[in-house]
Amino acid sequence: MTANIEQRLRTIEDRIALLDLEAAYAAAWDFGRAEAWAGLFTEGGTFEMLAAGDMQPLRVEGHLALRGFCEKINEEWQGLHYMHPPRLEISGDEASSLVFFEFRHSMKDKSGHVRQGTTAGYYRTRYVRTPAGWRIASRVEKAVFENLAHAYGL
C-alpha cells in the first residue's frame, strides 16, 4: 500500500511540475525573457512550427538558437498566450502533451503598420525529467486559425 501511495504522490507532483512548466513557458515568451524561455528546454531541445498559411515551416534546436529565436520574434511581435489545460500523459521520466492555445498579438510589418490578431492552434510536446526538473525535449506548433484583420498606420 505504501508503494502505491508513493507512486500516486509522485504522479501528482509530476503533473503539477508539468503544469508549472507550461505556465513558465507562456510567461517567459510573453514577457520577452528569451534566456528563461530557452532554459525550459533540454540542452538539445527543439521548437518547430509547421507550415500554416503564408508561413514556412521552422525548426530551432539548442539553447543558443532558441534564445536567439525568442529575441528576434519579440523585436516585432508582442502578445499574450492563452493556454488551455494540457492533456498530459506521464510515463516514468518521460511525458507528452497536447496543449491548445490562443496567442493574441500585435506586430510591426514591413510597410510600417501595426497589425493585431489572434493565432490559435495546438502544441504537441515531449518532456523529459532532468536533474534540474522537467524540461521540454521537443515542441511542435500547429497553427489552425489566424485572424489579422486589424491594421493601423504608425
Backbone as JSON, one array per atom type, in Angstrom:
{
  "sequence": "MTANIEQRLRTIEDRIALLDLEAAYAAAWDFGRAEAWAGLFTEGGTFEMLAAGDMQPLRVEGHLALRGFCEKINEEWQGLHYMHPPRLEISGDEASSLVFFEFRHSMKDKSGHVRQGTTAGYYRTRYVRTPAGWRIASRVEKAVFENLAHAYGL",
  "N": [[0.81, -1.2, 0.0], [1.97, 1.26, 0.77], [3.9, 1.72, -1.24], [2.2, 2.12, -3.41], [0.92, 4.5, -2.66], [3.15, 6.21, -2.61], [3.85, 6.15, -5.34], [1.54, 7.24, -6.46], [1.63, 9.8, -5.31], [4.01, 10.76, -6.47], [3.2, 10.86, -9.16], [1.22, 12.84, -9.02], [2.82, 15.02, -8.18], [4.52, 15.18, -10.42], [2.67, 15.88, -12.43], [1.81, 18.41, -11.53], [4.27, 19.77, -11.66], [4.69, 19.73, -14.45], [2.5, 21.25, -15.3], [3.25, 23.69, -14.15], [5.57, 24.13, -15.65], [4.47, 24.58, -18.19], [3.08, 26.96, -17.67], [5.25, 28.63, -17.07], [6.5, 28.63, -19.55], [4.71, 30.12, -21.25], [4.7, 32.6, -19.87], [7.44, 33.36, -19.91], [7.91, 33.64, -22.68], [5.96, 35.61, -23.39], [6.74, 37.81, -21.87], [9.13, 38.38, -23.02], [11.47, 37.12, -22.14], [13.98, 35.73, -23.11], [16.23, 34.1, -22.43], [15.3, 32.72, -20.17], [13.12, 31.41, -21.35], [14.38, 29.73, -23.27], [15.78, 28.15, -21.47], [13.86, 26.43, -20.5], [13.82, 24.29, -22.08], [15.42, 21.15, -22.94], [19.02, 20.73, -23.28], [19.53, 20.09, -25.98], [17.05, 20.64, -27.0], [14.1, 21.1, -29.09], [12.16, 23.4, -31.02], [9.44, 23.63, -33.09], [7.69, 24.95, -35.83], [4.98, 24.2, -37.74], [4.18, 24.46, -41.25], [1.88, 27.01, -42.13], [-0.68, 28.71, -43.67], [0.75, 31.55, -45.11], [3.12, 31.19, -43.84], [6.24, 29.65, -43.65], [7.58, 26.4, -42.78], [9.4, 25.97, -39.69], [12.27, 25.21, -37.77], [13.95, 25.06, -34.73], [16.82, 24.47, -32.82], [18.45, 23.67, -29.78], [19.81, 25.52, -26.96], [21.11, 28.06, -27.48], [20.23, 28.76, -30.09], [17.46, 28.71, -29.64], [17.16, 30.79, -27.77], [18.0, 32.98, -29.33], [16.02, 32.93, -31.33], [13.69, 33.54, -29.84], [14.39, 36.13, -28.96], [14.56, 37.52, -31.43], [11.94, 37.28, -32.53], [10.46, 38.62, -30.57], [11.22, 41.23, -31.02], [9.59, 42.15, -33.04], [7.04, 41.16, -32.57], [4.47, 41.23, -30.13], [2.61, 39.9, -27.47], [0.09, 37.85, -25.87], [-0.14, 34.62, -24.54], [-2.85, 32.4, -24.33], [-3.31, 29.71, -22.72], [-4.68, 26.48, -22.83], [-5.68, 23.92, -20.51], [-3.31, 21.31, -20.44], [-3.39, 18.11, -22.09], [-2.07, 15.63, -20.52], [0.26, 12.94, -20.63], [1.97, 10.78, -18.7], [4.86, 8.91, -18.21], [6.94, 7.42, -16.27], [10.09, 8.83, -16.5], [9.51, 10.36, -18.67], [7.23, 12.3, -20.63], [4.29, 13.42, -22.37], [2.31, 15.82, -24.19], [-0.72, 17.42, -25.29], [-1.55, 20.58, -26.09], [-3.83, 23.11, -26.36], [-3.98, 26.42, -27.69], [-4.33, 30.03, -27.68], [-2.99, 32.87, -29.18], [-2.84, 36.11, -28.72], [-1.97, 38.96, -30.39], [0.19, 41.69, -31.42], [1.91, 43.1, -34.16], [4.66, 44.55, -35.94], [4.7, 45.31, -39.29], [6.47, 45.15, -42.48], [5.65, 47.32, -43.96], [5.26, 49.39, -42.27], [3.06, 49.29, -40.63], [1.02, 48.5, -37.81], [-0.16, 45.46, -36.92], [-2.85, 43.73, -35.56], [-3.91, 40.69, -34.09], [-5.11, 37.29, -33.81], [-3.83, 34.13, -33.2], [-4.55, 30.75, -33.29], [-4.19, 27.42, -32.15], [-2.41, 24.37, -31.66], [-0.04, 22.7, -29.5], [2.17, 19.98, -29.66], [3.94, 18.23, -27.39], [6.95, 16.89, -26.06], [8.36, 15.84, -23.04], [11.1, 15.57, -20.74], [12.43, 14.23, -17.72], [14.93, 15.85, -15.97], [18.06, 16.41, -14.19], [17.61, 19.0, -13.3], [14.9, 19.16, -13.17], [11.67, 18.83, -14.82], [11.85, 19.22, -18.35], [11.4, 20.61, -21.65], [11.7, 18.54, -24.36], [10.99, 18.42, -27.03], [8.91, 20.5, -29.01], [6.15, 20.96, -31.01], [4.46, 23.17, -32.98], [1.28, 23.77, -34.27], [-0.46, 25.93, -36.13], [-3.82, 26.66, -36.45], [-5.75, 28.5, -36.96], [-5.85, 31.88, -37.94], [-6.26, 35.31, -37.47], [-5.83, 38.32, -38.84], [-7.04, 40.8, -39.08], [-7.01, 43.48, -38.34], [-5.33, 46.44, -38.98], [-3.11, 49.13, -38.45], [-1.8, 52.33, -39.22], [1.45, 53.64, -38.5]],
  "CA": [[0.0, 0.0, 0.0], [2.84, 2.43, 0.84], [4.48, 1.94, -2.57], [1.14, 2.67, -4.24], [0.74, 5.9, -2.26], [4.33, 6.94, -3.08], [3.73, 6.29, -6.79], [0.46, 8.19, -6.73], [2.14, 11.12, -4.95], [4.97, 11.17, -7.5], [2.42, 11.2, -10.35], [0.62, 14.15, -8.76], [3.9, 16.01, -8.21], [4.95, 15.33, -11.82], [1.62, 16.6, -13.15], [1.89, 19.82, -11.11], [5.51, 20.33, -12.22], [4.49, 19.95, -15.88], [1.61, 22.41, -15.42], [4.09, 24.87, -13.86], [6.45, 24.32, -16.81], [3.66, 25.21, -19.25], [2.84, 28.36, -17.26], [6.53, 29.33, -17.23], [6.72, 28.76, -21.0], [3.93, 31.25, -21.75], [5.15, 33.85, -19.23], [8.77, 33.73, -20.4], [7.77, 34.13, -24.06], [5.16, 36.83, -23.45], [7.5, 38.91, -21.28], [10.37, 38.54, -23.77], [12.6, 36.61, -21.35], [14.5, 34.72, -24.03], [17.1, 33.16, -21.73], [14.44, 31.86, -19.35], [12.33, 30.57, -22.26], [15.27, 28.7, -23.8], [16.14, 27.28, -20.36], [12.79, 25.47, -20.24], [14.08, 23.17, -22.99], [16.66, 20.41, -22.72], [20.14, 21.35, -24.0], [19.33, 19.89, -27.42], [15.61, 20.72, -27.25], [13.68, 21.67, -30.36], [10.86, 24.06, -31.2], [9.14, 23.53, -34.52], [6.41, 25.49, -36.28], [4.59, 23.61, -39.01], [3.71, 25.43, -42.24], [0.49, 27.43, -41.97], [-0.93, 29.9, -44.48], [1.95, 32.05, -45.79], [4.31, 30.91, -43.03], [7.02, 28.46, -43.96], [7.93, 25.65, -41.57], [10.6, 26.46, -38.99], [12.74, 24.32, -36.7], [15.03, 25.67, -33.97], [17.36, 23.44, -31.93], [19.51, 24.03, -28.84], [19.57, 26.72, -26.15], [21.56, 29.29, -28.13], [19.31, 29.06, -31.2], [16.15, 29.01, -29.07], [17.22, 32.14, -27.19], [18.05, 33.93, -30.45], [14.71, 32.92, -31.96], [12.79, 34.29, -28.97], [14.78, 37.55, -29.01], [14.22, 38.07, -32.75], [10.49, 37.38, -32.67], [9.95, 39.64, -29.65], [11.5, 42.55, -31.56], [8.5, 42.53, -33.93], [5.76, 40.66, -32.08], [4.17, 41.25, -28.71], [1.3, 39.3, -27.28], [-0.18, 37.01, -24.7], [-0.64, 33.26, -24.74], [-3.95, 31.89, -23.53], [-3.08, 28.27, -22.81], [-5.7, 25.61, -22.28], [-5.03, 22.86, -19.73], [-2.75, 20.28, -21.32], [-3.72, 16.69, -21.95], [-0.76, 15.06, -20.18], [0.49, 11.51, -20.47], [3.24, 10.67, -17.98], [5.35, 7.54, -18.11], [8.28, 7.44, -15.68], [10.85, 10.07, -16.66], [9.11, 10.99, -19.93], [5.83, 12.69, -20.69], [3.9, 14.12, -23.6], [1.07, 16.58, -24.01], [-1.4, 18.17, -26.34], [-1.98, 21.83, -25.46], [-4.45, 24.08, -27.27], [-3.61, 27.79, -27.29], [-4.61, 31.22, -28.47], [-1.96, 33.88, -29.0], [-3.35, 37.41, -29.16], [-0.71, 39.65, -30.63], [0.37, 42.8, -32.35], [3.21, 43.0, -34.82], [5.01, 45.61, -36.89], [5.05, 44.71, -40.57], [7.48, 45.87, -43.26], [5.08, 48.54, -44.55], [5.1, 50.41, -41.23], [1.77, 49.16, -39.98], [0.9, 47.6, -36.67], [-1.27, 44.55, -37.15], [-3.29, 42.98, -34.39], [-4.6, 39.48, -34.49], [-5.15, 36.12, -32.94], [-3.46, 32.85, -33.77], [-5.0, 29.66, -32.43], [-3.71, 26.13, -32.61], [-2.03, 23.44, -30.6], [1.33, 22.22, -29.35], [2.44, 18.6, -29.25], [5.18, 18.42, -26.64], [7.59, 15.79, -25.34], [9.13, 16.32, -21.89], [11.93, 14.59, -20.03], [12.87, 14.62, -16.38], [16.37, 16.09, -15.93], [18.46, 16.75, -12.81], [17.06, 20.31, -12.96], [13.45, 19.07, -13.22], [11.11, 18.55, -16.14], [12.2, 20.15, -19.42], [10.82, 20.31, -22.96], [12.64, 17.93, -25.31], [10.55, 18.9, -28.35], [7.58, 21.12, -29.08], [5.72, 21.21, -32.38], [3.29, 24.06, -33.01], [0.44, 23.77, -35.47], [-1.45, 26.99, -36.15], [-5.01, 26.19, -37.14], [-6.56, 29.67, -37.28], [-5.21, 33.16, -37.71], [-7.04, 36.46, -37.88], [-5.02, 39.54, -38.83], [-7.95, 41.74, -39.74], [-6.85, 44.87, -37.91], [-4.03, 47.04, -39.27], [-3.1, 50.54, -38.14], [-0.58, 53.02, -39.6], [2.23, 54.17, -37.37]],
  "C": [[0.86, 1.26, 0.0], [3.45, 2.74, -0.52], [3.45, 2.55, -3.5], [0.92, 4.15, -3.93], [1.93, 6.73, -2.75], [4.27, 7.15, -4.59], [2.65, 7.3, -7.16], [0.91, 9.61, -6.41], [3.12, 11.63, -6.01], [4.24, 11.58, -8.79], [1.77, 12.57, -10.2], [1.68, 15.24, -8.82], [4.39, 16.25, -9.63], [3.94, 16.15, -12.61], [1.66, 18.09, -12.8], [3.14, 20.47, -11.68], [5.36, 20.61, -13.71], [3.53, 21.1, -16.14], [2.38, 23.7, -15.16], [5.02, 25.17, -15.02], [5.69, 25.0, -17.94], [3.37, 26.68, -18.92], [4.1, 29.19, -17.43], [6.84, 29.58, -18.7], [6.01, 30.01, -21.53], [4.43, 32.57, -21.17], [6.51, 34.28, -19.77], [8.69, 34.28, -21.82], [7.08, 35.49, -24.07], [5.87, 38.03, -22.85], [8.85, 39.12, -21.95], [11.61, 38.09, -23.01], [13.21, 35.41, -22.08], [15.37, 33.68, -23.33], [16.29, 32.19, -20.89], [13.63, 30.91, -20.22], [13.18, 29.43, -22.79], [15.64, 27.69, -22.7], [15.06, 26.28, -19.98], [12.92, 24.22, -21.12], [15.32, 22.4, -22.52], [17.75, 21.08, -23.54], [19.98, 21.23, -25.51], [17.87, 19.99, -27.83], [15.28, 21.42, -28.55], [12.31, 22.33, -30.24], [10.62, 24.1, -32.7], [7.77, 24.14, -34.77], [6.12, 24.86, -37.64], [4.08, 24.7, -39.95], [2.23, 25.73, -42.0], [0.29, 28.71, -42.77], [0.32, 30.29, -45.26], [3.23, 31.72, -45.05], [4.96, 29.59, -43.44], [7.31, 27.7, -42.67], [9.25, 26.16, -40.99], [10.97, 25.44, -37.93], [13.96, 24.97, -36.06], [15.5, 24.64, -32.95], [18.48, 23.99, -31.07], [19.27, 25.37, -28.17], [19.95, 28.02, -26.86], [20.6, 29.7, -29.24], [17.92, 29.41, -30.68], [16.11, 30.42, -28.49], [17.21, 33.19, -28.3], [16.71, 34.04, -31.16], [13.73, 33.75, -31.14], [13.1, 35.79, -29.0], [14.33, 38.19, -30.31], [12.71, 38.28, -32.89], [9.94, 38.5, -31.78], [10.32, 41.06, -30.07], [10.33, 43.06, -32.4], [7.12, 42.18, -33.4], [5.66, 40.87, -30.58], [2.8, 40.63, -28.54], [1.22, 38.49, -26.02], [-0.7, 35.66, -25.15], [-1.82, 33.01, -23.8], [-3.9, 30.38, -23.71], [-4.23, 27.52, -22.16], [-5.0, 24.53, -21.44], [-4.52, 21.75, -20.65], [-3.35, 18.9, -21.04], [-2.4, 15.99, -21.76], [-0.81, 13.55, -20.12], [1.89, 11.36, -19.89], [3.6, 9.2, -17.87], [6.79, 7.58, -17.59], [8.93, 8.8, -15.83], [10.57, 10.77, -17.99], [7.62, 11.3, -19.87], [5.56, 13.33, -22.04], [2.6, 14.86, -23.32], [0.55, 17.09, -25.34], [-1.96, 19.39, -25.63], [-2.59, 22.73, -26.53], [-4.13, 25.48, -26.76], [-4.27, 28.81, -28.21], [-3.48, 32.18, -28.17], [-2.51, 35.17, -29.59], [-2.15, 38.35, -29.24], [-0.86, 40.9, -31.46], [1.77, 42.67, -32.93], [3.4, 44.19, -35.74], [5.36, 44.93, -38.2], [6.0, 45.62, -41.35], [6.97, 47.18, -43.86], [4.84, 49.63, -43.51], [3.75, 50.39, -40.55], [1.88, 48.26, -38.76], [-0.35, 46.76, -36.93], [-1.58, 43.81, -35.86], [-4.02, 41.74, -34.86], [-4.56, 38.42, -33.43], [-4.72, 34.91, -33.76], [-3.91, 31.79, -32.78], [-4.5, 28.35, -33.02], [-3.4, 25.23, -31.45], [-0.55, 23.13, -30.64], [1.27, 20.72, -29.05], [3.84, 18.64, -28.65], [5.63, 17.11, -26.02], [8.45, 16.4, -24.24], [10.01, 15.18, -21.39], [12.29, 15.15, -18.66], [14.4, 14.75, -16.44], [16.77, 16.33, -14.48], [17.92, 18.1, -12.35], [15.53, 20.31, -12.93], [12.97, 18.75, -14.62], [11.5, 19.63, -17.13], [11.54, 19.69, -20.72], [11.92, 19.74, -23.86], [12.28, 18.35, -26.73], [9.14, 19.45, -28.25], [7.3, 21.42, -30.53], [4.44, 22.02, -32.31], [2.58, 23.92, -34.34], [-0.59, 24.87, -35.32], [-2.63, 26.51, -36.99], [-5.82, 27.37, -37.66], [-5.75, 30.92, -37.02], [-6.11, 34.26, -38.25], [-6.16, 37.69, -37.73], [-5.81, 40.68, -39.45], [-7.68, 43.19, -39.41], [-5.44, 45.36, -38.21], [-4.14, 48.56, -39.06], [-1.77, 51.15, -38.59], [0.14, 53.54, -38.39], [2.28, 55.67, -37.37]]
}
